[in-house]
Amino acid sequence: MDMTRIGSLIILIADIYAIVMIMQSSAKAVEKLLWVLVVLLLPLIGLIIWYLAGPGKKPF
């Protein structure tokens, strides 16, 4: 596997994790839908935005 495939696989796994966490959150259905769309349409940037601005406790 070259680095591009490994990076793509890591992003895919992280996006799936983010979507699962979004769906399990206590947010309203519309908010969940919007977050999932952001993560799906902007895989890397959407993941970063969700991590920094999404609901829940932050590690920092």
N, C-alpha and C positions, 0 to 999 in steps of 0.2 A: 504494500500500500504506500502510495506517496503521501506527502504532507497535506495536499489539498483534500484528499479523500478522508484522511484522519480528522482534519479540521472540520470538514463538512459533517462527519459523523458525530463529532463532539457537539457541534451546534444543534444538530437534529435531536440528540438526546437531551440537551439542555432545554430546547423548545418544548419537547414533549413533557418534560418535568414541569416547566412553567405552566403549560396548559392544564396539566393535572392539578397543580396547586391553585390555579385560578378557578377551576371548576369546583374545587373543594372549599373555597373561601365562602365567607358569609356575605359577600357582596350581592347586590341586586343582579337580576338576570341580564339587564341591559348593560351594566358595567362589566359583567363577565364576558358578554359577547364582544364588547368593544376591546377589552384586553386581549381576548383570543385573536381577534382580527389583527390587532397591532402586532402580536407575536408572529402570526402566520404571514402577514404581508411584508414585514420587515424582520426577517429571522434574527439577525444578530443585533441590530439596533433596537428592535422591539423587545428583545430579551433584556438588554441593558436597561432600557426605560422601565420595563416592568420591575426589574430588580431594585432600581433606585426609587421609583415613584409609586409602585404598587402598594396595595394594602398589606398590613402585617408588620411584625417587628423587624427592625433592621439590625444587622450585626454591628453597626457603628453608631 
